[in-house]
Amino acid sequence: MIDNIEIYFDENALGGWKPNANMKTTARGARWFGSIRNMKFEPRLHGGEVVEMRVCGSLAKFYRGENFSALTCPEIRDALEVLAAVSGLNIGAGVLCSVEIGCSIPLRGAVSSYLSLFGNAGGLYRRSNIYNQTGTLETVLYFLRSGLNDFKLYDKTAEAKAGGGDIPEIWRGDVLRAEYRLRKRAAIKTRFKRDLSPLDLNDAAVFGELKRLFFEFYANIQKRGRLSYIDTTEAKTPKDVDTLAFSYFVQNAPDDLARVIEALKSNSDENTVKRLRKKVRDVSTGAACSIVSANISELDAFIAQKCGM
């Protein structure tokens, strides 16, 4: 499930390292940039010598040529060993500045029909919906202003086709990709109480915590498309009918709901807005008035199995 990573090497970690024959280099004025396969090497020079280096790219794509399939823990170790061998870098001396964990999910229907079911993530997270030129929803991104971490769901098939890459036979169809990313060294240090070396990605405890963070974020996103219902075999009150109507509104008119909440922010007190948000959360998860849509059930089951939950 580990994919894109960014590794930082300071002067002590580099130990006189120089680019080798495996690396393609491109000069930009007094600077140069390198690449080995898909991995990018960005040095900082002082007096013509490399004093710092950042290495970034998809570890899965580097190792097997595609990142639809997930790397196992042994494959992560092997990929890092190959990266060390072809670059000449002491990978264990580097520090992770960014790490991404995710999975590709084969679907029974169009990716956009699944993406449209994802609502807000709560807290300080913002949601951005990104559409292609034909108006089809292709990406849903959750992010913080601080840039410390984000969560992205997107049409993996469309991305692969746009990039001109080969799509493995078993992944030819509608594929959704879900990714959780710790984007900064500070975010990693906050989560793990220390810096991580790339070699730590092969550690079962570290890998397990990354999977937990991924699953926890996914589970906390409000999902739409629930089927609202009322049990008419038992006596109901007007309040029950109101709850049913509100549940139907939340599930079927999310854009209208968002506009109502925005209007309340300027016309009502903060407690009123908080109560409305809580009511939205309650009817979005409460089995008493709605059941999960088939599409979300499909995603829930796949991701829970992937994360061992």
C-alpha positions as CSV (number, residue, x, y, z in Angstrom):
1,M,0.0,0.0,0.0
2,I,3.0,2.3,0.3
3,D,3.4,4.4,-2.8
4,N,4.9,7.9,-3.2
5,I,7.7,8.9,-0.8
6,E,10.1,11.8,-0.4
7,I,13.5,11.2,1.3
8,Y,15.8,13.9,2.6
9,F,19.6,13.4,2.9
10,D,21.7,16.0,4.6
11,E,25.5,16.5,4.1
12,N,26.4,13.8,6.7
13,A,24.1,11.3,5.1
14,L,25.5,11.9,1.6
15,G,29.1,11.3,2.5
16,G,30.7,12.5,-0.7
17,W,28.0,11.0,-2.9
18,K,28.1,11.8,-6.7
19,P,25.7,10.9,-9.5
20,N,26.5,7.7,-11.3
21,A,25.9,6.2,-14.8
22,N,22.4,5.0,-13.9
23,M,21.2,8.6,-13.5
24,K,19.9,10.9,-16.2
25,T,20.7,14.5,-15.4
26,T,19.3,17.7,-16.7
27,A,21.1,21.1,-16.2
28,R,19.1,24.2,-15.3
29,G,21.6,27.0,-15.2
30,A,24.0,26.3,-12.4
31,R,21.8,23.6,-11.0
32,W,21.1,20.1,-12.2
33,F,18.3,17.5,-11.5
34,G,18.5,13.8,-11.9
35,S,16.2,10.8,-12.4
36,I,16.5,7.0,-12.2
37,R,13.4,5.4,-13.7
38,N,10.6,7.5,-12.2
39,M,12.4,8.6,-9.1
40,K,13.5,12.3,-9.1
41,F,16.7,13.5,-7.5
42,E,16.8,17.2,-6.4
43,P,20.2,18.3,-5.0
44,R,21.3,21.5,-3.3
45,L,24.8,22.5,-4.3
46,H,27.5,24.5,-2.5
47,G,30.7,25.2,-4.2
48,G,29.8,22.7,-6.9
49,E,29.4,19.9,-4.3
50,V,26.1,18.2,-3.4
51,V,25.4,19.1,0.3
52,E,21.7,18.1,0.4
53,M,19.5,15.8,-1.6
54,R,15.8,15.1,-1.9
55,V,14.6,11.9,-3.6
56,C,10.9,11.6,-4.5
57,G,8.5,9.4,-6.5
58,S,6.3,6.3,-6.5
59,L,8.2,3.4,-4.9
60,A,5.7,1.0,-6.4
61,K,6.2,2.4,-9.9
62,F,10.0,2.3,-9.4
63,Y,9.9,-1.3,-8.4
64,R,7.4,-2.9,-10.7
65,G,6.6,-0.3,-13.3
66,E,3.0,0.4,-12.2
67,N,1.3,1.5,-9.0
68,F,-2.1,-0.1,-9.4
69,S,-1.0,-3.1,-7.3
70,A,0.1,-2.7,-3.6
71,L,3.6,-3.4,-2.4
72,T,3.9,-6.0,0.3
73,C,6.4,-5.4,3.2
74,P,9.0,-7.7,1.7
75,E,8.6,-5.8,-1.6
76,I,9.1,-2.5,0.1
77,R,12.4,-3.7,1.5
78,D,13.4,-5.0,-1.9
79,A,12.4,-1.8,-3.6
80,L,14.5,0.3,-1.2
81,E,17.5,-2.1,-1.6
82,V,17.2,-1.6,-5.4
83,L,17.0,2.1,-5.0
84,A,20.1,2.1,-2.9
85,A,22.0,-0.1,-5.3
86,V,21.2,1.9,-8.5
87,S,21.7,5.4,-6.8
88,G,24.6,4.7,-4.6
89,L,22.8,6.4,-1.7
90,N,22.8,5.1,1.9
91,I,19.0,4.9,2.1
92,G,19.0,4.1,5.8
93,A,20.7,7.4,6.5
94,G,17.8,9.4,4.8
95,V,14.8,10.9,6.6
96,L,11.2,10.5,5.3
97,C,9.7,13.9,4.6
98,S,6.5,12.5,3.0
99,V,4.9,9.1,2.7
100,E,1.7,8.0,1.0
101,I,-0.3,4.9,1.7
102,G,-3.3,3.8,-0.4
103,C,-5.0,1.2,-2.5
104,S,-6.6,0.7,-5.9
105,I,-10.2,-0.5,-5.8
106,P,-11.8,-2.3,-8.9
107,L,-15.4,-1.2,-9.2
108,R,-18.6,-2.5,-10.6
109,G,-19.6,0.8,-12.1
110,A,-18.3,4.2,-13.1
111,V,-15.8,5.8,-10.8
112,S,-17.7,9.1,-10.8
113,S,-20.8,7.4,-9.3
114,Y,-18.8,6.4,-6.3
115,L,-16.9,9.7,-5.9
116,S,-20.2,11.7,-5.8
117,L,-21.1,9.9,-2.6
118,F,-18.3,11.4,-0.5
119,G,-19.2,14.4,1.7
120,N,-17.2,16.3,4.2
121,A,-14.5,14.9,6.4
122,G,-15.2,17.1,9.4
123,G,-12.8,19.1,11.6
124,L,-10.5,21.6,9.8
125,Y,-10.4,19.5,6.6
126,R,-11.6,21.2,3.4
127,R,-13.0,19.2,0.4
128,S,-12.3,20.0,-3.2
129,N,-14.1,18.3,-6.1
130,I,-12.2,18.3,-9.4
131,Y,-14.0,17.6,-12.7
132,N,-12.6,16.8,-16.1
133,Q,-13.3,18.8,-19.3
134,T,-16.6,16.9,-19.9
135,G,-17.9,17.8,-16.4
136,T,-17.3,14.3,-14.9
137,L,-16.1,14.2,-11.3
138,E,-12.6,12.6,-11.3
139,T,-11.1,13.6,-7.9
140,V,-12.2,14.3,-4.4
141,L,-9.4,15.9,-2.2
142,Y,-9.5,16.5,1.5
143,F,-6.8,18.8,2.8
144,L,-5.6,21.1,5.6
145,R,-4.5,24.7,5.1
146,S,-1.3,23.7,7.0
147,G,-0.6,21.2,4.3
148,L,0.5,18.6,6.9
149,N,-1.6,15.8,5.4
150,D,-4.3,15.0,2.9
151,F,-6.6,12.3,1.6
152,K,-7.5,11.8,-2.1
153,L,-9.9,9.6,-4.0
154,Y,-9.7,9.7,-7.8
155,D,-10.2,7.9,-11.0
156,K,-7.1,5.8,-11.3
157,T,-7.9,4.5,-14.8
158,A,-8.4,8.1,-16.2
159,E,-5.1,9.1,-14.6
160,A,-3.2,6.2,-16.1
161,K,-4.6,6.8,-19.6
162,A,-3.8,10.5,-19.4
163,G,-0.2,9.7,-18.4
164,G,0.2,7.2,-21.3
165,G,1.2,4.4,-19.0
166,D,0.4,0.8,-19.4
167,I,-2.5,-0.6,-17.4
168,P,-2.0,-4.2,-16.2
169,E,-4.6,-6.6,-17.6
170,I,-6.2,-7.3,-14.2
171,W,-6.8,-3.6,-13.6
172,R,-8.5,-2.8,-17.0
173,G,-11.9,-1.5,-16.0
174,D,-13.2,1.1,-13.6
175,V,-10.6,1.6,-10.8
176,L,-10.8,4.1,-7.9
177,R,-7.7,5.0,-6.0
178,A,-7.7,6.1,-2.4
179,E,-4.6,7.6,-0.8
180,Y,-3.7,9.1,2.6
181,R,-0.5,11.2,2.7
182,L,1.6,12.6,5.4
183,R,3.1,15.5,3.4
184,K,5.7,17.0,5.7
185,R,8.4,15.7,8.0
186,A,6.7,17.5,10.9
187,A,3.5,15.5,10.3
188,I,5.4,12.2,10.4
189,K,7.3,13.2,13.5
190,T,4.0,14.2,15.2
191,R,2.4,10.8,14.4
192,F,5.4,8.6,15.3
193,K,7.1,10.8,17.9
194,R,10.4,10.6,15.9
195,D,11.8,10.9,12.4
196,L,11.3,7.9,10.2
197,S,14.0,6.3,8.0
198,P,12.8,4.8,4.7
199,L,13.8,1.5,6.1
200,D,11.1,1.9,8.8
201,L,8.4,1.4,6.2
202,N,9.3,-2.3,6.4
203,D,8.6,-2.3,10.1
204,A,5.3,-4.0,10.9
205,A,4.4,-1.5,13.6
206,V,5.0,1.5,11.4
207,F,3.2,-0.1,8.4
208,G,0.3,-1.0,10.7
209,E,0.0,2.6,12.0
210,L,0.0,4.0,8.5
211,K,-2.8,1.6,7.5
212,R,-4.7,2.6,10.7
213,L,-4.4,6.3,9.8
214,F,-5.6,5.6,6.2
215,F,-8.6,3.6,7.4
216,E,-9.5,6.0,10.2
217,F,-9.6,9.0,7.8
218,Y,-11.7,7.1,5.2
219,A,-14.1,5.9,7.9
220,N,-14.6,9.5,9.2
221,I,-15.7,10.9,5.8
222,Q,-19.5,11.4,5.6
223,K,-20.9,9.2,2.9
224,R,-24.0,10.1,0.9
225,G,-26.4,8.0,-1.1
226,R,-27.9,6.2,1.9
227,L,-31.4,4.8,1.4
228,S,-33.8,6.7,3.8
229,Y,-36.7,4.7,5.1
230,I,-39.3,4.6,7.8
231,D,-40.7,1.4,9.5
232,T,-44.5,1.7,9.1
233,T,-45.2,-1.5,11.0
234,E,-44.8,0.5,14.2
235,A,-46.4,3.7,15.5
236,K,-44.6,6.8,14.4
237,T,-44.6,10.4,15.6
238,P,-44.4,13.6,13.6
239,K,-40.8,13.8,14.8
240,D,-40.0,10.5,13.1
241,V,-41.4,11.8,9.8
242,D,-39.3,15.0,10.2
243,T,-36.2,12.9,10.7
244,L,-37.0,10.8,7.6
245,A,-37.5,14.0,5.5
246,F,-34.3,15.5,6.8
247,S,-32.4,12.3,6.1
248,Y,-33.7,12.3,2.5
249,F,-32.6,15.9,2.1
250,V,-29.1,15.2,3.4
251,Q,-28.6,12.2,1.2
252,N,-30.1,13.6,-2.0
253,A,-29.4,17.4,-1.9
254,P,-25.9,17.8,-0.5
255,D,-25.2,21.0,-2.5
256,D,-28.4,22.6,-1.2
257,L,-27.5,21.5,2.3
258,A,-24.1,23.1,2.0
259,R,-25.7,26.4,0.9
260,V,-28.0,26.3,3.9
261,I,-25.1,25.8,6.3
262,E,-23.1,28.6,4.7
263,A,-26.1,30.9,5.0
264,L,-26.6,30.0,8.7
265,K,-22.9,30.9,9.4
266,S,-23.7,34.5,8.6
267,N,-27.3,34.7,9.9
268,S,-27.2,32.5,13.0
269,D,-25.1,31.9,16.1
270,E,-22.3,29.3,16.2
271,N,-24.3,26.9,18.4
272,T,-27.1,26.7,15.8
273,V,-24.6,25.7,13.1
274,K,-23.0,23.2,15.4
275,R,-26.4,21.6,16.1
276,L,-27.2,21.4,12.5
277,R,-23.9,19.8,11.6
278,K,-24.4,17.2,14.4
279,K,-27.9,16.4,13.1
280,V,-26.4,15.9,9.6
281,R,-23.8,13.5,11.1
282,D,-26.4,11.6,13.0
283,V,-28.7,11.0,10.0
284,S,-25.7,10.2,7.8
285,T,-24.7,7.3,10.0
286,G,-27.8,6.3,11.9
287,A,-29.3,3.0,11.0
288,A,-32.6,4.1,12.5
289,C,-33.6,6.1,9.4
290,S,-31.3,5.0,6.6
291,I,-29.1,2.2,5.3
292,V,-25.7,2.4,3.5
293,S,-25.8,2.5,-0.3
294,A,-24.6,-0.5,-2.2
295,N,-21.6,1.4,-3.7
296,I,-20.4,2.6,-0.3
297,S,-20.9,-0.9,1.2
298,E,-18.7,-2.2,-1.7
299,L,-15.9,0.3,-0.9
300,D,-16.2,-0.2,2.9
301,A,-15.7,-3.9,2.6
302,F,-12.7,-3.7,0.3
303,I,-10.9,-1.1,2.3
304,A,-11.6,-2.9,5.6
305,Q,-10.2,-6.1,4.2
306,K,-7.1,-4.2,2.8
307,C,-6.4,-2.6,6.1
308,G,-7.1,-5.8,8.1
309,M,-9.9,-4.1,10.0
